[in-house]
């Protein structure tokens, strides 16, 4: 069993998949000269929502179709946090290497003069963490979770 198929590593494996999608989207935007359009980062929502949804689906599939509401909340938030943290680390490295990109952010953002790669990467990680929390909360209301009164592991 490898890392990406391990049922105990679902948040990490799907978080890395989210990060891969976010990095790929960022690099595609950079290649097409659209990286300076910061409002297009809204499309990151679809990558994160998809990753969290499939992580919850995989969790339910690997745990005999059982998923407690709070376990789903933890799995979804952890998945979003891993994806956001890895993406923030990538952005930190990228902004440290490409000073022109960081200079463009400083020049075009209202609070830009206070930004540096550390703060910008931290803001991306924090934004991703809270987005993951919100998206997980929304998704688990549409995913079938176990009732609180149904004990697991007992047969009637």
N, C-alpha and C positions, 0 to 999 in steps of 0.2 A: 504494500500500500504506500503510495507516495504522498507527499505533502498536500497536493491539491485534491486528493480523494479521501483524506482522513476526516472522519465525521467529528473529531474533536478539534479540528483546526478550520472550521468553516469561516469564522470571522476573518482569520488571517488570510486564507486562500482567496476569498471573495474580495477582501479589502485590497489585496495585491492586484486583483483583476480590475477593480475600480480605479486604482492608481494607474495601472497600465492604460486604461481607457482615457483617463484625464491627461496623462502625459502625451499619448498619441494625438489626442484632440488639440492640445496646446502646440505640439510640433507641426501638425497640419496647418493650424492657424498661422504659425510663424512662417512656414514655407510659402503660403499664399499671401503673406503680407497683411494679415488681419489681426495679428497679435495685439496691436495697439487699440483695437476696439474692445474695451473691457466689458461692455454690455453683452457681448457674445458669450461671456462665461456663464450666462444663464443656461446655456445648452448643457452645461455640466450637470444640471439637475437630472437630465435623462440618463446619464451614465451612472450617477449615484443611485437614483431610484431603481434602475434596472439591477444593479449589483446587489442592493439590499433585498429586493424582491426575490431574486434567485438564491440568495443566501438563506432566506427564510424558507423558501421552497425546498432547498437541499436539506436543511435541518429537519424539516418535517419528514421528508423522504427517508432519511437515514435513522430516524428515531421512531420507527414503527407508526408513522402518521400521528404521533403525539407531539403537541407543542403547547406548552404552558404560555399564557399571555406575557408573564414577566420574563420568562426565558427568551421568548421572541423579542421582547424589548431589548434585552441585554445583547442578544445576537446581532440585531440590526444596528444598534448604536455602536457596538464594537466593530462591526464591519465598516460602517461609515468612518469611524475614527481611524482605523488602520489605513483605509484608502486616503483619507485627507492628510494624515501624518506623512505618509510616503510621498504624496504629491507635493506637500509643503517642503519636504527635504529636497526633492528634485528642483523645485522652484528656487529655493535658497541657493543651491549649487549653480543653477542657471543664471540667476541674477548676479551672483558673485563673479561669474566668468564673463558675462555679457554686460559690461558697464553701460553700454548705450541703451539697452533695454531698461535698466534700472533708472537711468537718467530720464528716459521718456516717461516713466511712471512718476518720477519726482516732478517733472515739468508739467504734466497734465492733470495731476490729482490736486484737489483743493488743499489737502493737508500734506502734499507731497514733500515739502521741505523737511518734514519730521520723519520721513520714511528712510529706511535702509533695508538691505536684504533680510536682516534678522526680524525686524518688525513686520515686514510684508509677508514673509513666510509664516510667522506666527499668526497673523490675521487670516491667512488662507486656511491654516489648520483649524483655527477657532471657528471660522465660518463653516468649514466642512463638518466639524463636530456637531454644531448646533443644527445644521441642515440635516445631517444624518439622524439626529434625534427627532426632528420634526417629520421627516419622511418615514421613519420607522413607525412613529405613532400613527401616521395616516395609513400606512400599508397594513399594519396588524389589525386595523379595524375592518379590513376587507379580506384578510386571510383567516381561515377557520382555525381557531385555537380551542384547546380543551376547556371544558367548563371547570370552574373552581371546585365543585363538589364531586367531580369524578376522580377517585383515587387511581393512580397509575400502578400497574403491576399486580392488580387484584382482579380475579375473575369472579363473576357472579354466578 
